[in-house]
């Protein structure tokens, strides 16, 4: 895998680890509320749901890390699968929650997927 493709996979994994931290541990704090545009009351009411969502972002990050470090063909398959998962999750999030998710999640995942496929 090319260095650029690897760097993008790692960057997307780090992004999802950051989202995990925001959603699981910092959801009611000012940083997460600013990032997601929520009020203190809404954040308090949805804390358990956000933690669940954060856990799923952690699974995406774990899969991307696995894909980045595993030898091919398993590494290639994991990178491809988890980048597609990130892109689909971003599309759903953009359609249902915030259009911003399209640019934060889907576009980087599709760029990463294209780089992974080109490097293969």
Secondary structure, 3 states (H helix, E strand, C coil): CCHHHHHHHHHHHHHHHHHHHHHHCCCCCHHHHHHHCCCHHHHHHCHHHHHHHHHHHHHHHHHHHHHHHCCCCHHHHHHHHHHHHHHHHHHHHHHHCCCHHHHHHHHHHHHHHHHHHHHC
